[in-house]
Amino acid sequence: MLNEVADTTEAHLGRTDRFFIGGHWVPPSSDASIDVIVPATEEIYQRFAAAQQADVERAVAAARKAFDEGPWPAMSHAERAVYLRAIGKHLNARAEDIARVMPNEMGILHSDALNFGRAMGGVFDYYAGLAETFPFEERHHPAAGGDIGLLVREPVGVVAAIVAWNGAIFQLAYKLAPALLAGCTVVAKAPPEEPATAHILAQVVEQAGLPPGVFNVITADREVSELLVRHGGVDKVAFTGSSAAGRRVASICGERMARCTLELGGKSAAVILDDFDIGIAANSISGPAVWLSGQVCSSLTRIIVPRRRHDQFVDALSAVFGKFKVGDPFDPTVRMGPIAMRRQRDRIEGIIARGKASGATLATGGGRPAHLDRGFFLEPTVFGHVDNHSVLAQEEIFGPVLSVIPADSEEQAIAIANDTVYGLNNSVFTNDVERAYRVARRLRSGTVGHNVFRTDFSIAFGGFKQSGMGREGGIEGLMSYLESKTVVLDGQPAHLKS
């Protein structure tokens, strides 16, 4: 039975039966709605309006008008930075609301949700700081005539920001902040499983006083989302989701040459070299592996170890996983909450069954915790003797399931790590930093950590191969919201003389 410790305090969500479009909370075009289910109890948490084609049209029109006719793109970057700092300040004030909402939408631990809430304001502060340091205009000496050459970076236009259900507020922040600094206007499409934090972000934007239409929020499922991707009024799509959906987005954008960035799936490897302590590695990997119930695209789910140390590592990892308490995400003694939704848990259980049938060894977990009779719960799971060509090793599971794969050499370990259609994240475990660097340079992924799971949005985040296109975070994350223009003049404009 689930412990009755859930936080029932109401977050201030306002009118969940409205969309934020054109600076106002407007009624939807239909009475279609979406029920958000609490993963820990399987009960209805909130009901939100579901957007239809007319709502998409209205939101894009508002963003288009704000970009083509409004003051936002004409402001200086410093002027826009003032608004970003205001958003950051108001987001910080809503950290507790974010922390109450996220466990009830996707099952994330309350403590982790609070960390999310407290970090989001800093994203907007970071990009506000780039207003003074980023070279939005560079002076060059023309080689083909003219007196002054300028490379100017201008906003790409109207952005459709489409995010997934595993941390929508985090994904939106890293799309919205650079887009706003660049001078873009945005239509955000919240996922039907996790719309509340996008709702909070819209309230914050309203409080910060952005001009009407600069930021708009709707909630919709995949079919309506595709209308947004196809819309001729959208200049760029910033998408986070599965690789399958990302391929669809890319193909649609390609039809009309719309810009797009894609932050997609992963099947990341932890490469354990022969000089690294097995117990330390098991502890280092296990904690991040159950973060957000393993529903993290960059999670290290393939553990590649020297063959002679395979059994020892499986035992060590299983011992750590077996101690993790699974339960109510508001219980401070719990280490992992539920899977976000029934269909996701069912899918994971199906892959676990296929893993057993493939001949892999189920070392721990694999089922529902015995003490929990409701909710979308699953035990942290470890498989040993996994074939790297099996479904366990090749398919993104998006849950707390780890596959331990033996390798006969460092060379083979690198080959196994790279033998995947994905390329989002990897880590190498060794006491030798020179060896770590050498291996890291050979691993085909957007990020490589050393001795621990790492991602760093302050530098850049994104993937190789089917893990996506483009980068989010840092200066790289700003570049994708800008178009480069070359201006060659026969004289020097006044602003360059001062």
C-alpha positions, -999 to 999 in steps of 0.1 A, spaced: 0 0 0 13 35 -9 22 56 21 -2 85 24 24 113 25 15 130 -8 16 168 -8 -19 180 -15 -11 217 -13 -25 235 -42 -1 251 -67 -13 284 -81 -21 273 -116 -49 297 -124 -73 288 -152 -63 255 -166 -91 257 -191 -74 286 -209 -45 291 -232 -20 320 -229 -21 336 -263 -14 372 -273 -7 383 -237 -41 370 -224 -57 339 -210 -81 330 -237 -108 303 -240 -101 273 -262 -118 268 -295 -135 236 -283 -144 218 -251 -117 191 -256 -97 185 -225 -68 165 -211 -67 147 -178 -34 146 -160 -30 114 -140 -9 113 -108 16 85 -114 18 75 -78 -20 71 -72 -35 67 -108 -60 95 -98 -68 126 -118 -46 155 -108 -58 184 -131 -78 188 -162 -64 211 -190 -78 224 -222 -66 206 -253 -57 227 -283 -72 222 -317 -62 235 -351 -80 269 -345 -59 274 -313 -27 266 -331 -36 292 -358 -44 318 -331 -12 312 -312 10 314 -344 -8 345 -355 -1 362 -322 36 353 -323 38 363 -360 23 397 -353 45 402 -323 76 395 -344 66 413 -376 49 443 -361 57 444 -324 85 461 -305 103 430 -293 127 423 -322 135 460 -325 146 463 -289 183 462 -280 196 430 -265 202 449 -232 165 459 -232 154 424 -237 178 412 -210 158 433 -184 127 411 -192 148 379 -189 160 389 -155 124 396 -145 113 362 -157 142 346 -137 132 365 -105 96 355 -108 105 319 -116 126 317 -85 95 328 -65 75 299 -80 101 272 -71 78 257 -44 49 255 -69 70 238 -95 82 213 -68 46 205 -59 34 201 -95 62 179 -110 57 149 -87 20 149 -95 26 150 -132 56 128 -139 64 111 -106 97 129 -100 109 131 -64 98 163 -46 134 170 -37 145 168 -73 116 189 -84 125 216 -59 160 216 -74 145 221 -108 124 250 -95 153 267 -79 175 264 -110 152 277 -137 157 314 -129 194 310 -133 189 300 -170 173 333 -178 199 352 -158 227 335 -178 212 344 -211 205 380 -199 242 382 -192 251 374 -228 234 406 -239 266 424 -230 292 399 -241 280 380 -271 291 394 -305 257 401 -322 276 423 -346 311 418 -358 332 442 -380 352 427 -409 373 441 -437 355 433 -470 377 414 -495 354 421 -525 349 458 -523 332 482 -498 345 501 -468 329 483 -439 318 446 -436 295 436 -408 285 401 -398 252 406 -379 232 380 -361 195 385 -362 165 366 -347 154 336 -367 117 346 -362 88 327 -348 98 297 -328 77 266 -320 91 251 -288 78 216 -284 89 197 -253 86 162 -238 70 151 -206 102 144 -186 109 179 -172 90 203 -195 99 234 -174 137 226 -178 134 220 -215 112 251 -220 137 273 -201 166 263 -223 146 271 -254 128 302 -243 157 321 -227 180 321 -257 151 327 -281 139 357 -262 174 372 -260 178 367 -297 146 387 -304 124 357 -314 88 352 -305 77 318 -292 47 294 -293 53 267 -266 35 234 -270 32 217 -236 30 179 -234 -4 165 -224 12 145 -196 30 176 -180 13 208 -189 12 225 -155 48 238 -154 44 254 -188 13 270 -173 34 284 -145 59 297 -169 32 315 -188 20 331 -156 56 342 -149 60 357 -184 27 376 -179 40 389 -146 73 400 -162 53 422 -186 65 409 -220 48 425 -250 17 406 -261 24 376 -284 60 373 -275 53 341 -256 23 319 -261 14 285 -246 -9 258 -257 -12 221 -247 -18 195 -273 -12 159 -283 10 148 -313 -16 152 -341 -22 189 -332 15 194 -326 23 184 -361 1 213 -373 24 236 -355 55 220 -371 39 223 -405 27 259 -401 41 283 -426 42 311 -400 67 292 -379 103 299 -388 120 274 -365 111 243 -345 129 236 -313 119 200 -304 127 177 -275 114 141 -277 120 107 -291 142 100 -321 113 86 -340 93 118 -335 124 139 -342 128 122 -376 92 132 -384 98 168 -373 130 170 -394 113 157 -425 84 181 -422 108 211 -416 129 199 -445 99 202 -469 98 240 -463 133 246 -452 122 256 -417 151 257 -392 150 231 -365 170 218 -335 163 183 -322 172 171 -288 164 134 -290 169 100 -274 200 81 -263 214 48 -253 245 60 -235 274 39 -223 295 39 -191 329 24 -202 346 9 -171 383 5 -177 404 -21 -160 421 2 -135 389 16 -119 374 4 -86 342 -17 -92 324 -6 -60 331 31 -67 318 27 -102 286 9 -91 278 37 -66 286 64 -91 263 50 -118 234 38 -97 222 71 -82 219 90 -115 203 59 -131 172 62 -109 170 100 -112 135 109 -127 129 71 -124 154 66 -152 134 87 -176 164 107 -188 175 107 -224 212 109 -215 211 82 -187 240 57 -187 221 25 -194 248 4 -211 276 -5 -187 306 -19 -205 330 -37 -183 361 -60 -187 348 -95 -191 368 -108 -162 352 -82 -139 316 -86 -153 301 -108 -125 317 -87 -98 303 -55 -113 268 -70 -117 268 -81 -81 280 -47 -69 254 -28 -90 226 -51 -80 235 -47 -43 232 -9 -46 200 -10 -67 184 -34 -43 187 -10 -14 169 19 -32 134 25 -17 107 30 -43 75 48 -34 57 81 -29 77 109 -45 68 132 -16 83 108 10 118 121 18 130 85 25 122 74 -10 150 71 -36 128 66 -67 92 75 -76 69 59 -102 72 58 -139 54 88 -154 24 69 -170 9 36 -175 18 31 -211 54 39 -204 56 14 -175 39 -12 -197 64 -6 -225 93 -10 -201 79 -42 -187 76 -55 -222 112 -49 -229 122 -65 -197 103 -96 -207 121 -96 -241 154 -92 -223 147 -123 -202 138 -142 -234 170 -131 -251 191 -150 -226 203 -120 -206 206 -126 -168 181 -107 -147 202 -98 -116 178 -77 -97 144 -60 -101 122 -65 -131 88 -61 -116 64 -41 -94 76 -35 -58 57 -59 -36 46 -33 -11 29 -10 -37 -5 -20 -50 -13 11 -71 7 36 -91 30 31 -121 59 17 -100 87 -4 -112 118 -18 -94 152 -6 -105 165 -34 -127 199 -48 -137 206 -73 -165 239 -91 -169 255 -109 -198 237 -86 -223 244 -89 -260 251 -54 -274 229 -63 -304 199 -72 -283 168 -50 -276 181 -43 -241 212 -28 -254 199 -11 -286 165 3 -278 160 34 -256 140 20 -226 135 53 -208 133 37 -174 155 24 -145 169 -6 -165 206 -11 -168 224 -36 -191 259 -48 -182 279 -58 -213 313 -76 -212 342 -65 -233 375 -83 -240 396 -51 -244 396 -13 -242 394 -13 -280 364 -36 -280 348 -15 -252 350 16 -274 336 -2 -304 307 -15 -283 300 19 -270 299 34 -305 278 5 -319 244 22 -316 223 46 -337 224 70 -308 252 94 -297 240 116 -268 261 108 -238 289 85 -225 312 83 -196 346 67 -192 358 54 -158 395 53 -152 420 68 -128 442 79 -156 431 113 -169 452 110 -201 436 77 -208 402 92 -201 408 120 -226 420 96 -253 390 74 -249 366 103 -247 378 117 -281 370 83 -297 335 80 -282 309 93 -307 286 113 -284 277 149 -277 290 147 -241 316 124 -224 320 124 -187 348 111 -165 341 87 -136 305 98 -132 273 106 -152 277 142 -165 258 167 -187 265 204 -187 241 228 -203 263 257 -193 286 245 -221 264 227 -246 241 197 -247 231 176 -277 239 145 -297 255 128 -326 237 105 -350 200 99 -342 203 117 -308 196 150 -325 207 181 -344 221 212 -328 229 221 -292 211 235 -262 226 255 -234 255 279 -234 265 300 -263 259 271 -287 223 271 -276 219 308 -285 233 304 -320 204 283 -333 180 312 -327 200 336 -348 204 340 -386 238 354 -398 236 383 -423 265 399 -441 262 437 -446 288 455 -468 287 493 -467 306 520 -485 309 541 -454 309 538 -416 275 540 -398 272 563 -368 270 535 -342 305 523 -352 320 558 -348 311 561 -312 
